[in-house]
Every structure is written in structure tokens, then in C-alpha cells.
Amino acid sequence: MDASADKPHILVVDDDTRLRELLKSFLSRNGFRVTAASSAAEARQRLQGLDFDLIVLDVMMPGQTGLEFAAELRRNDDVPILMLTAMGDPKDRIAGLEKGVDDYLGKPFEPRELLLRIQNVLRRARPADPAQQAERMVAFGPFQFDVELGELAQKGKRVPLTDAEIALLRALAARLGQVLSREALCKSVGSDVNERAIDVQVTRLRRKIEPDPGFPRYLRTVRGQGYRLVDA
């Protein structure tokens, strides 16, 4: 059996011959099967006969642009797309994300960064084991918290969190129902965080998850001990 068949298969689409060949060589050396195309039309032909785990797609190409091709793909294909662009304007990156692109990398870029981004996109796209999926999702009240992604949702609607709130909620969700001291929470959130800062973050988080922050139902204070998250 061909061992390469188990390697993730990437389609590189870029009209720059030199860059296309460099990417093909670099990704092949780093454990991927790579097919290349110089245009959206050629990529469409490749997709008819092969299955790919990810597409690395340039924005600016003659004929159909990468953005137009990504929009076309998303109508009937959920293959992950990492878009390359020389355009640094945030509105261009937003346009790609609106078309369903999974990640964005500006040119010029470090090959190592491209490799890490590819690995992250593939990891997110990989079907989760049901047991692992259950472990990463923590439910309390009307909320669901994705421990791995750091995303909180209330009845399907995403609740925005700061990085500090995500770190705090991760620590509490990992030990749902158990009391965590302020000292333990400091270590989880960051070594430069003091106990007073933990109290402040708890107050801010309560404003987002509690029906009445003055009388918390989910993120409770245990006097003299610390805090605990409950699913009541």
C-alpha cells in the first residue's frame, strides 16, 4: 500500500509559477501530498477527479479571482480554504472570510507560518471523536462552552468573551461543580494575574452569563474558598 495515501492532500492554486513550485516542494517535504493549479479553471478540473483536504488559494489571479472561486466552491463544497493575498487591507481579509475562507495569510509570508496555519485549519476540520466532543463541550444553564475553541454560546447565539474571560471560564469549566481557589485561578489565567484581578474578571464574566449578576446562579462564590461553576 502506498504510504503517501495517508498524507493530507493539498491543492495549491496560484498563477505565480515560481511560488507555486516553491510551495509544492516545501509542503511535500513537510508531509503533504500536493497538487498544483495555475488558475481557478485548472483547479476546477483537479477537483473533478481528486479529493483534497485543503486548498491554498491565491486571491489575485487572471480570469476568475480567488475570492470568486472561493464563493463558487462554498455553494456545494466545504473543503477548507486558506487564502493567500498581497492585499493588506482589512476589508479584503473580511471579504475572504465572508466568502467562507477558513484562514488568511498575507504575502510575503514565512513558510513556517504557512505550515502552522495549514496544520491548524486541518485540525479544526478533522471530525471530532464523539467522546472527545462531549469532553470539550461544557453546558451550564442555557449556555454551551467549547473548551477547545474558547467559544461561549447561549441558545446558539455566540457570546463575545475577552481572552482573560476565556481563560477563567476554561479553568472553571474543566472542574465543573468544584471549588477553585483564587490562587488556582491565578495560575490558570496567567502568572502575572493577582487575586484582585480574578475578582474583577469574575464580576465581568457574571455580567455576560448571569440573569442577575448580583445573585449569581452559575458562577458562585464559596466564601473563604473561591469560586465554582455549576450547571443549575
Secondary structure, 3 states (H helix, E strand, C coil): CCHHHHCCEEEEECCCHHHHHHHHHHHHHCCCEEEEECCHHHHHHHHHHCCCCEEEEECCCCCCCHHHHHHHHCCCCCCCEEEEECCCCHHHHHHHHHCCCCEEEECCCCHHHHHHHHHHHHHHHCCCCHHHHHHHEEEECCEEEECCCCEEEECCEEECCCHHHHHHHHHHHHCCCCCECHHHHHHHHCCCCCHHHHHHHHHHHHHHHCCCCCCCCCEEEECCCEEEECCC
